Structures are given as structure tokens and as C-alpha cells.
């Protein structure tokens, strides 16, 4: 395990303490791919963020709660929507510092959306109320294959998956509305929702709306995690 992957995490509260939390499947999938996962604590100091990144060869921006709409110039549609201001600030610092280093970055679900916002794009705050679609993007099951995605044959994602159609899980109520100009869509759902993108320049960058770390018993999703680890190993 000569490659180290930094993984962002969220926060939660218990009666006794404020906690960092992260689905264990991110770490398990990275370990199975030959990487050492290092969970990155939330800090808000540029120097500390740089010190964290000094310890890793790649960055995985993980899933979690909604991103504040204030970051892309909108007001909150519903008071019941929750976001984590501290995590938003940290993830933005982390992402921008990693990009400055041209470090390989892989975004999953919230991480995918965070990258788009950081690059100047916007989000649908709630697919059911803002997008006309028959697809159920917010499945109650983490394992169910909810819908197909169409993969662009000219994309790096196609080179990894070796398929132009793939069934994916779907556990999100937010989605990309306007894709940042620095990103290129590499997969879409039948209703037009963007399901994956790649960076146009500035180092290796990929994001997916679905959760491959929860589906590693399937070859194509296991190979997607392994590919990211191989990129980080090659570029370290």
C-alpha cells in the first residue's frame, strides 16, 4: 500500500460530543484497491489543509448532506433542507488546494456536486420539485440498481467501464443544474441528469453522482475505484 488517499468526512452530534463520521465502505473499497485511506479531519486553516494534503497522493471527496445553495448564489428552497457550513468551507479549501497541486481528485455524490459548485456550476436543490422526470433518483435502497446511465464513448469513464450503458444506484435528491465550463459531462441519465464528469485541464479529475464504493462486488464499479488508485499511484 504505497499510495495514500485522503478522504473527506462529515460531522454529526451525540449527546456528549460533536463527531466526525464517514461510511466505512469508502475505506473498505480503497483498501481492497491497494490504497491506504486517511480520513481527513475538518479544519479551516489554509496551512493545516496543506499539511493534510502533504500526507496523501490523491483526494476522494465523499458523499454526505446537501451543499449550501448560498455557495452558488441561491436561497434555500425549503427550511427542512440541511447543510453543513463547516464541511462546505473545509471541502472547498481542500478541493482548491488539491487542484492547485494538480493532485488526482475523485468526487462521489456530494463530492461530485461540490466540485461542480467549486468550479462555478449550480445545482438543482430538489429533483422531484425542479425536474420533470419519471426516474426515482432518491432510492430507499443503497444497493438497488435504480436506472441506466448513458456513458460517452469518447470519455475516460468509458475506457474504465468498457460499456456505454450501465445500471447505477441512485441516492440523491440534488443534482447538477448548470455544469461548470471547466468540466465535461461523461455520463447522463435518461432524463438528462448528469451522472458523471471529467475535468478538462489542470490534473486528473473525475466525479460520479452514484456510489461505486457500495457496489464493489460488481466488476465495473470495483475497477472504477481501482483506476483512481492507480492514477494516484502513477502521479505521486
Secondary structure, DSSP 8 states (H G I E B T S, - for coil): --EEEEEE-EEEE-SS-EEEE--HHHHHHHHHTTEEEEEE-----HHHHHHHHTT-SEEEE---SB--GGGGT---S-TT--B-HHHHHHHHHHHHHHHHTT-EEEEETHHHHHHHHHTT--EES-HHHHS--S---B-S-SSS--EEEEE-TTSHHHHHH--SEEEE--B-S-EESS--TTEEEEEEETTS-EEEEEESSSS-EEEESS-GGG-TTSHHHHHHHHHHHHHHHHH-
